[in-house]
């Protein structure tokens, strides 16, 4: 029983790194084979809840050991992409137990535990377990960004064969 995700070779194979296997291809392959609902939610202090629904292997499946590394990598990605101090794992209790052990003051993700807990959100980092259907629904909050039209800016576009530069005053 393998505890690792199966890396999938990309096409075409990169000549400088023939052993490269993108995580996105491993995730797609995992989700094609798995069928048990898994929900991971992250809560932020403003009441916002981010929810990610996916699937995992049944606990009696030959590849079930891969569930824990899949869930842990997913939690790590979601924490850094979306943020949160409270993780709710809607799935088998063993998943939440594993995440709780990994994201602990003395666990392999101790930095993330401290950073996403007391450092950023000023709350203890928490992992909660529940059934997938009991995981909190998504409740995202939006914040307007930009619209600061009373300042000076310079913009660069460097991604083509030509260079584009723009300078703006009060607009």
C-alpha positions as CSV (number, residue, x, y, z in Angstrom):
1,X,0.0,0.0,0.0
2,X,1.7,3.2,-1.2
3,X,1.4,6.4,0.9
4,X,2.6,8.6,-2.0
5,X,0.7,10.2,-4.8
6,X,1.5,8.6,-8.2
7,X,3.5,11.1,-10.2
8,X,2.4,11.2,-13.9
9,X,4.9,12.1,-16.6
10,X,3.9,15.1,-18.7
11,X,3.8,15.0,-22.4
12,X,6.1,16.2,-23.9
13,X,8.7,15.1,-21.4
14,X,11.0,18.0,-20.4
15,X,14.5,17.3,-21.7
16,X,16.2,19.2,-18.9
17,X,14.3,17.2,-16.2
18,X,13.0,13.9,-17.5
19,X,11.9,12.8,-14.0
20,X,9.6,15.8,-13.6
21,X,6.0,15.0,-12.6
22,X,3.7,18.0,-12.1
23,X,1.6,17.9,-9.0
24,X,-1.5,18.9,-11.1
25,X,-1.2,15.6,-13.1
26,X,-0.9,13.6,-9.9
27,X,-3.9,15.3,-8.4
28,X,-6.0,14.7,-11.5
29,X,-5.0,11.0,-11.6
30,X,-5.8,10.7,-7.9
31,X,-9.3,12.3,-8.3
32,X,-10.1,10.1,-11.3
33,X,-9.6,6.9,-9.2
34,X,-11.0,8.1,-5.9
35,X,-14.7,8.4,-5.1
36,X,-15.3,9.1,-1.3
37,X,-16.3,12.8,-0.7
38,X,-13.8,15.0,1.1
39,X,-14.4,18.6,2.1
40,X,-11.7,20.9,3.5
41,X,-12.8,24.3,4.8
42,X,-10.7,27.2,6.1
43,X,-12.1,29.8,8.4
44,X,-10.8,33.3,8.8
45,X,-11.6,35.8,11.7
46,X,-13.8,37.9,9.6
47,X,-16.3,35.0,9.3
48,X,-15.2,34.1,5.8
49,X,-15.1,30.4,5.0
50,X,-13.3,28.9,2.1
51,X,-14.4,25.4,1.0
52,X,-12.7,22.9,-1.3
53,X,-14.6,19.8,-2.2
54,X,-12.7,16.8,-3.6
55,X,-12.6,13.0,-3.3
56,X,-10.4,10.4,-1.6
57,X,-10.1,6.6,-1.5
58,X,-12.3,4.5,0.7
59,X,-10.4,3.5,3.9
60,X,-10.4,-0.2,2.7
61,X,-9.1,0.7,-0.8
62,X,-5.6,-0.6,-1.7
63,X,-4.4,3.0,-2.3
64,X,-6.0,4.4,0.9
65,X,-2.6,5.2,2.4
66,X,-2.2,7.9,-0.3
67,X,-5.2,9.8,1.2
68,X,-3.2,11.2,4.1
69,X,-0.4,12.7,1.9
70,X,-3.0,14.0,-0.5
71,X,-5.0,15.7,2.2
72,X,-1.9,17.1,3.9
73,X,-0.6,18.6,0.6
74,X,-4.1,20.0,-0.2
75,X,-4.3,21.6,3.3
76,X,-0.9,23.2,2.9
77,X,-1.8,24.6,-0.5
78,X,-5.1,25.9,0.6
79,X,-3.6,27.6,3.7
80,X,-1.1,29.5,1.7
81,X,-3.5,30.3,-1.2
82,X,-6.6,31.2,0.8
83,X,-5.5,31.5,4.5
84,X,-7.2,30.6,7.7
85,X,-6.7,29.7,11.3
86,X,-9.3,26.9,11.5
87,X,-9.3,23.8,9.2
88,X,-12.3,21.6,9.1
89,X,-11.8,18.2,7.5
90,X,-15.1,16.8,6.2
91,X,-14.2,13.1,5.8
92,X,-12.9,10.2,7.8
93,X,-11.7,11.1,11.3
94,X,-8.3,9.6,10.5
95,X,-7.7,12.4,8.0
96,X,-8.3,15.1,10.6
97,X,-6.2,13.2,13.1
98,X,-3.3,13.1,10.6
99,X,-3.6,16.9,9.8
100,X,-3.7,17.6,13.5
101,X,-0.5,15.7,14.1
102,X,1.3,17.2,11.2
103,X,0.1,20.8,11.9
104,X,1.2,20.8,15.6
105,X,3.8,22.8,17.6
106,X,6.1,19.8,17.3
107,X,4.9,18.5,14.0
108,X,6.5,18.6,10.5
109,X,4.4,21.7,9.7
110,X,5.1,23.5,13.0
111,X,6.0,26.7,11.1
112,X,2.7,26.7,9.3
113,X,0.9,25.9,12.6
114,X,2.4,28.9,14.3
115,X,2.3,31.3,11.2
116,X,-1.3,30.6,10.3
117,X,-2.4,30.5,13.9
118,X,-1.0,33.1,16.4
119,X,1.3,35.0,14.0
120,X,-1.2,36.0,11.2
121,X,-4.7,35.3,12.7
122,X,-3.8,35.7,16.4
123,X,-5.8,32.6,17.3
124,X,-4.7,29.0,18.1
125,X,-4.5,27.0,14.9
126,X,-7.3,24.4,15.0
127,X,-8.2,21.3,13.1
128,X,-11.8,20.0,13.4
129,X,-13.3,16.7,12.0
130,X,-16.8,16.1,10.7
131,X,-18.7,14.3,8.0
132,X,-18.3,15.9,4.5
133,X,-22.0,17.0,4.4
134,X,-21.5,18.7,7.8
135,X,-18.5,20.8,6.7
136,X,-19.4,24.5,6.7
137,X,-20.5,26.0,3.4
138,X,-18.4,28.5,1.6
139,X,-18.9,32.0,2.7
140,X,-16.4,34.2,0.9
141,X,-16.1,37.9,1.6
142,X,-14.9,40.3,-1.0
143,X,-12.8,43.4,-0.5
144,X,-12.4,46.1,-3.1
145,X,-8.8,46.5,-4.2
146,X,-7.3,49.4,-6.0
147,X,-9.5,52.3,-7.1
148,X,-6.8,54.7,-5.7
149,X,-7.1,57.2,-8.5
150,X,-5.3,60.1,-6.7
151,X,-1.8,58.9,-7.0
152,X,1.1,58.4,-9.5
153,X,1.9,55.0,-10.9
154,X,4.2,53.4,-13.4
155,X,3.2,50.1,-15.0
156,X,5.3,47.7,-17.0
157,X,4.4,44.8,-19.3
158,X,7.4,42.7,-19.9
159,X,5.8,39.5,-21.3
160,X,6.2,39.8,-25.1
161,X,8.7,40.7,-27.7
162,X,8.2,44.4,-27.0
163,X,8.3,46.4,-23.8
164,X,5.3,48.4,-22.8
165,X,5.5,51.2,-20.1
166,X,2.7,53.4,-18.8
167,X,2.9,56.4,-16.5
168,X,-0.2,57.8,-14.9
169,X,-0.8,60.8,-12.7
170,X,-4.1,61.1,-10.8
171,X,-6.0,58.6,-12.9
